């Protein structure tokens, strides 16, 4: 009985030592990855907040005006390029034919939300975040106006390719541009000497 008890205690001791060993390794691994997890959680929280804001009536009013502005800017560029077009609300017309209409999904705001959430979640100075948000959103909105212009031109001259250009080509372009803007800003922010010290989140 004594031998069995000693053997059982030895096995329990080995199990406890293994448990402590793996627990310590897990804690060390978590401590090294804690900033990454914190950044991911902040990113998700900011993204949820932005989507919640998008449900408010104030945002919907701003969205309606932004669709009209996108169409107006696109119409201005098109007329400068010699294309015959006129704008009515968020729609671009050629004579009596409506070529394209800027819808809420066509404002590229979802790409802007992703970019804003990523920039705000990254541990950098608020001045750098502000500059990143302004620059990133401006570039994204400009690309969206270029998208509207290109879709109008394709819709007028190469109608058969309109769906492909709209759903495939520009979807890829905006995804890649958002990723490049995000990575580019992170690389720029990480070169700042302030990031080598504590940066308040």
C-alpha positions as CSV (number, residue, x, y, z in Angstrom):
1,X,0.0,0.0,0.0
2,X,2.8,2.4,0.9
3,X,4.5,1.8,-2.4
4,X,1.3,2.4,-4.3
5,X,0.8,5.6,-2.3
6,X,4.3,6.8,-3.0
7,X,3.9,5.9,-6.7
8,X,0.6,7.8,-6.8
9,X,2.1,10.8,-5.1
10,X,5.0,10.7,-7.5
11,X,2.7,10.6,-10.5
12,X,0.6,13.5,-9.1
13,X,3.8,15.5,-8.5
14,X,4.9,14.9,-12.1
15,X,1.5,15.9,-13.4
16,X,1.6,19.1,-11.3
17,X,5.2,19.9,-12.5
18,X,4.0,19.4,-16.1
19,X,1.0,21.6,-15.5
20,X,3.2,24.4,-13.9
21,X,5.6,24.1,-16.8
22,X,3.0,24.5,-19.5
23,X,1.1,27.2,-17.5
24,X,4.3,29.2,-17.2
25,X,5.1,28.8,-20.9
26,X,1.5,29.9,-21.7
27,X,1.8,33.0,-19.5
28,X,5.1,33.9,-21.1
29,X,3.6,33.5,-24.6
30,X,0.5,35.5,-23.6
31,X,2.7,38.3,-22.1
32,X,4.6,38.5,-25.3
33,X,1.4,38.6,-27.4
34,X,-0.7,40.8,-25.1
35,X,-0.1,44.0,-27.1
36,X,-1.3,42.2,-30.3
37,X,-4.4,40.9,-28.6
38,X,-5.2,44.3,-27.2
39,X,-4.8,45.8,-30.6
40,X,-7.2,43.3,-32.1
41,X,-9.8,43.8,-29.4
42,X,-9.6,47.6,-29.9
43,X,-9.9,47.2,-33.6
44,X,-13.1,45.1,-33.2
45,X,-14.5,47.5,-30.6
46,X,-13.9,50.6,-32.9
47,X,-15.4,48.7,-35.9
48,X,-18.5,47.9,-33.9
49,X,-18.8,51.5,-32.7
50,X,-18.5,52.8,-36.3
51,X,-21.2,50.4,-37.5
52,X,-23.4,51.5,-34.6
53,X,-22.9,55.1,-35.6
54,X,-23.9,54.2,-39.2
55,X,-27.4,53.3,-37.9
56,X,-28.1,56.8,-36.5
57,X,-30.3,59.2,-38.4
58,X,-27.6,61.9,-38.4
59,X,-25.2,59.5,-40.2
60,X,-28.0,58.5,-42.7
61,X,-28.4,62.2,-43.5
62,X,-24.7,62.7,-44.0
63,X,-24.6,59.5,-46.2
64,X,-27.4,60.9,-48.4
65,X,-25.5,64.1,-49.0
66,X,-22.2,62.2,-49.6
67,X,-23.9,60.1,-52.4
68,X,-25.0,63.3,-54.1
69,X,-21.5,64.9,-53.7
70,X,-19.9,61.8,-55.2
71,X,-22.2,62.1,-58.2
72,X,-21.5,65.8,-58.5
73,X,-17.7,65.4,-58.3
74,X,-17.9,62.6,-60.8
75,X,-20.0,64.6,-63.1
76,X,-17.6,67.5,-62.9
77,X,-14.7,65.3,-63.8
78,X,-16.6,63.6,-66.6
79,X,-17.5,66.9,-68.2
80,X,-13.8,67.9,-68.0
81,X,-13.0,64.7,-69.9
82,X,-15.5,65.6,-72.6
83,X,-18.2,63.1,-71.6
84,X,-21.8,64.2,-72.0
85,X,-23.4,63.8,-68.6
86,X,-25.7,65.5,-66.2
87,X,-26.3,64.9,-62.5
88,X,-29.7,64.5,-60.8
89,X,-29.4,63.7,-57.1
90,X,-27.0,60.7,-56.7
91,X,-27.6,59.6,-60.4
92,X,-25.5,60.3,-63.5
93,X,-27.5,60.5,-66.7
94,X,-26.7,60.5,-70.4
95,X,-29.7,62.2,-72.1
96,X,-32.7,60.3,-70.8
97,X,-30.8,57.3,-69.8
98,X,-29.6,56.8,-66.2
99,X,-26.2,55.2,-66.5
100,X,-25.3,54.8,-62.8
101,X,-26.7,55.7,-59.4
102,X,-24.5,56.1,-56.4
103,X,-26.0,53.9,-53.7
104,X,-25.0,53.7,-50.0
105,X,-22.8,50.6,-50.8
106,X,-21.1,52.6,-53.5
107,X,-19.6,55.3,-51.2
108,X,-16.6,53.2,-50.0
109,X,-17.4,54.2,-46.4
110,X,-17.1,50.6,-45.3
111,X,-13.5,50.6,-46.4
112,X,-13.0,53.9,-44.6
113,X,-14.4,52.3,-41.4
114,X,-12.0,49.4,-41.6
115,X,-9.1,51.8,-42.1
116,X,-10.2,54.2,-39.3
117,X,-10.7,51.2,-36.8
118,X,-7.2,49.8,-37.7
119,X,-5.5,53.2,-37.3
120,X,-7.2,54.0,-34.0
121,X,-6.4,50.6,-32.6
122,X,-2.7,50.8,-33.4
123,X,-0.5,52.1,-30.5
124,X,0.6,55.4,-31.9
125,X,0.4,59.1,-30.9
126,X,-2.9,60.7,-31.5
127,X,-1.4,63.2,-33.9
128,X,-0.2,60.3,-36.0
129,X,-3.6,58.6,-35.8
130,X,-5.3,61.8,-36.8
131,X,-3.0,62.3,-39.8
132,X,-3.5,58.7,-40.8
133,X,-7.3,58.9,-40.6
134,X,-7.4,62.1,-42.6
135,X,-5.0,60.9,-45.3
136,X,-6.5,57.4,-45.6
137,X,-10.1,58.5,-45.7
138,X,-9.3,61.2,-48.3
139,X,-7.5,58.8,-50.6
140,X,-10.3,56.2,-50.2
141,X,-13.0,58.8,-51.0
142,X,-11.0,60.1,-54.0
143,X,-10.6,56.5,-55.3
144,X,-14.3,56.1,-55.0
145,X,-15.0,59.2,-57.1
146,X,-12.6,57.7,-59.7
147,X,-14.6,54.5,-59.5
148,X,-17.8,56.3,-60.2
149,X,-16.2,58.1,-63.2
150,X,-14.8,54.9,-64.6
151,X,-18.1,53.0,-64.2
152,X,-19.9,55.8,-66.0
153,X,-17.4,55.6,-68.9
154,X,-17.6,51.8,-69.0
155,X,-21.5,52.0,-68.8
156,X,-21.6,54.3,-71.8
157,X,-18.9,52.8,-74.1
158,X,-18.5,49.2,-72.9
159,X,-21.8,48.3,-71.3
160,X,-21.1,44.5,-71.4
161,X,-18.2,45.0,-69.0
162,X,-20.0,47.2,-66.5
163,X,-20.9,44.4,-64.0
164,X,-17.4,42.9,-64.1
165,X,-15.7,46.3,-63.6
166,X,-18.1,47.3,-60.8
167,X,-18.2,44.0,-58.8
168,X,-14.9,42.4,-59.5
169,X,-12.2,45.0,-60.6
170,X,-13.1,47.8,-58.3
171,X,-13.8,45.5,-55.4
172,X,-10.2,44.2,-55.7
173,X,-8.8,47.7,-56.2
174,X,-10.4,49.1,-53.1
175,X,-9.5,46.1,-50.9
176,X,-5.9,46.3,-52.0
177,X,-5.7,50.1,-51.6
178,X,-7.2,49.9,-48.1
179,X,-4.7,47.3,-47.1
180,X,-1.8,49.2,-48.6
181,X,-2.9,52.4,-46.9
182,X,-3.1,50.6,-43.5
183,X,0.2,48.9,-43.8
184,X,1.9,52.0,-45.1
185,X,0.6,54.1,-42.2
186,X,1.7,51.4,-39.7
187,X,5.2,51.3,-41.2
188,X,5.4,55.1,-41.0
189,X,4.1,55.3,-37.5
190,X,6.5,52.6,-36.3
191,X,9.5,54.6,-37.5
192,X,8.6,57.3,-35.0
193,X,11.0,57.3,-32.0
194,X,8.0,57.8,-29.7
195,X,6.9,54.2,-30.3
196,X,10.1,53.0,-28.6
197,X,8.7,54.4,-25.4
198,X,5.3,54.1,-23.8
199,X,2.5,55.4,-26.0
200,X,-0.8,55.9,-24.3
201,X,-3.6,54.1,-26.1
